[in-house]
Amino acid sequence: MRIGIYSDVGPRHGGVSQYAGMVLEALAGWGARHPDDELTLFAPASAQAAAQREGATYLRLAHQPLPQRAASWLREHTRSPGMRRALQVANGWRRETLPPKGRIDAGASRWIRSHGTELLFFPSVTRLAVETDVPSIIAVHDIQHRLQPHFPEYSPAGLWEELEYTLTRAAAGDALLVAESETGREDLLRAYTSHGLTPDRVMVVPYGVPSSVRGRELGEAAQLVRQKFSLPARFLFYPALFLPHKNHVALVEALGIIGRRYAVRPTLVLVGDNGAGLRADTFRDVMETARRVGVEDQLRYLGYVGDEELGGLFAAADLMVMPSYFGPTNLPILEAWGAGCPVLTSDLRGIREMCGDAALLVDPAAVDDLAEALAALWVDAGARAALVARGTVRVACFSPERYRDALF
């Protein structure tokens, strides 16, 4: 069989690009089981270059169809919010007026089939998955647009409408959907059974531990990032794109509380694209909040970092703090466990099941509770060590072999 992996994101797109990398890494073992099959990666130039750097010689590399290729380039290179919005609507990157539910993109279908592709795997919800005549498997990381539609992430240029268009059409058709947990599977069936989705078309493929932290001695990487970024001996770490649901503002407010209440002033290291549009607005809100509560000097923003540096930052940090409003799974939790970093994260359905007793869970909306949990862990090395020990046990449930076998 000739299988295509279709990704419309580059390396700077946060967790979605990391998941796409996880898929490609797992597929390195496909040929040993299926030597007559052929794998082709349809992706933006930046993602193709990353695959080449990582030695993915088992993949044929192909561009996306021309309109999608143009949209991907514009997404990566256009920073003006007004221009981005105009291009979103004009070029099908996002559409506020969506096409009819039965539409097939004949040009894209021809392009994909011209490479011999018989089956497509989409590492994220992508409209082309339901607009091509090639059978498709779609990884659905969450349906937060349904569960928490009030977040502004879903407002620009019809993102909510596009997600719903894609998933309702996938449910009504014959696409196979992939969830990352039983909770995610339950969410999909609850939301889309009325649209035709059946239980046999929702598979669970749990995350695997990313290679950036897996089975490696990270002491040297930790020392290198300390030197490169002139980091203090101790710090908190939050790796996330700057979007409202990531809840950076609450974390910064919690720093202010523990500074006033306990005279504790830990450094918070942040990474991730602060981009344009909503990301830039969110970054500005975070920095304005830091100035307002008097912790501006405690924040260190490093921008985008690659996988090697990311592993070092996890290993060097005293605590990974992730007060996100979104679940039902989050990849940085596994990265922290793999690097021996204790975890403080959100008490949410799905996250509870993912973490068990291997993380300290708090209500992401309760800033005072977040502050108390932060202060307690910051001063209690024994509590942090206990979380690390439980995380080491828990992360074994997310082995790359288990992920690969489930994916295959």
Buried (B, 14 or more C-beta within 10 A) or exposed (E): EBBBBBBBBBBBBBBBBBBBBBBBBBBBBBEEEEEEEBBBBBBBBBBBBBBEEBEBEBBBBBBBBEBBBBBBBBBBEBEEBEEBBEBBBEBBBBBEEBEEEEEEBEEBBEBBBEBEBBBBBBBBBBBBBBBBEBEBBBBBBBBBBBBBEEBEBBEBBBBBBBBBBBBBBBBBBEBBBBBBBEBBBBBBBEBBEEBBBEEEBBBEBBBBBBBBBBEBEBEEBBEBBBEEBEBEEEBBBBBBBBBBBBBBBBBBBBBBBBBEEBEBBBBBBBBBBBBBBBBBBBBEBBBEBBEEBEBEEBBBBBEBBEBBBBBBBBBBBBBBBBBBBBBBBBBBBBBBBBBBBBBBBBBBEBBBBBBEEBBBBBBBEBBEBBBBBBBBBBEEEEBBEBBBEBBEEBBEBBBBEBBBEBBE
